[in-house]
Amino acid sequence: MSNSVKINSYIDFYKTGDWGQEAQDQVNTESVFCIRGADINDFNLGMTSTLPQRYIAKKNLKKLLHEGDIIIEISGGSPVQSTGRVAYVRKIDRPIICSNFCKAITVREEDDPKFFFYLLKNIYEKGVFFNFESKTTGIKNLLVDDAFNSIFVPRPCKKDQQKIASVLSSLDAKIELNNRINTELEAMAKALY
C-alpha cells in the first residue's frame, strides 16, 4: 500500500549547477563536462560525448554528479515545452556537473532514485510543471520549491519502487533498441535506393 506524499519528501538534498568558464584560469582550474537542458535527452540515452568541457573552481567539485543523481531543468522551456525535463545519472566515466539552468537531486536512502526519476518524468510529460513556471528575463523558470511542496505523488515501499523502476527501465531499453534498429533500417533503405 502506498501513501500520497509531497514530492519533496523523496529528496535528501540538491546540488546547484555551475556553468564555469570556457578557458582555464587561476581560479577555475578543474576540468569538467557540463550537462545543459538541451543535453538531457541525449544524456538519458547514455551519450556524453557532446557535453561541453568547462572549468570550475576546486571548491565547486562538490557539485560533481554521481550515479543515482537526478538532474532537473529549472530554466528554459518554450511555449509548448515546460521546464522540468529530467535525466537519470548512470555510471559516468568523466567528471560531470549540471549547468546553472539545472539542479541535481539526491534521493533519500530509503527511496529508489530510478523510481523517483520516472515519477518526475511522468509529471513532466503530463505538463504539470507548466503550472509552476515564472518568466523573469524572457526565460521560463521552474519554481521547484513551490512545485515540490504542492504536487502529491504515491510513495510505495522501496522494494516496490525498485520493481516498478525495473519494469520501466526494461521498457525504455526495448524502445531504445527499436529506435536504433529503425534508424539503421532507414539508412539501409536509403543506401539501396
Sequence and secondary structure as in RCSB ss.txt:
>XXXX:A:sequence
MSNSVKINSYIDFYKTGDWGQEAQDQVNTESVFCIRGADINDFNLGMTSTLPQRYIAKKNLKKLLHEGDIIIEIS
GGSPVQSTGRVAYVRKIDRPIICSNFCKAITVREEDDPKFFFYLLKNIYEKGVFFNFESKTTGIKNLLVDDAFNS
IFVPRPCKKDQQKIASVLSSLDAKIELNNRINTELEAMAKALY
>XXXX:A:secstr
  EEEEGGGGEEEEEE    BSS  SS  EEEEEE GGGHHHHHTT  TTS EEEE GGGGGG   TT EEEE E
E  SSS S  EEE    SS EEE TTEEEEEE TTS HHHHHHHHHHHHHTTGGGGGEEESSSSEEE HHHHHHH
 EEEE  HHHHHHHHHHHHHHHHHHHHHHHHHHHHHHHHHHH 
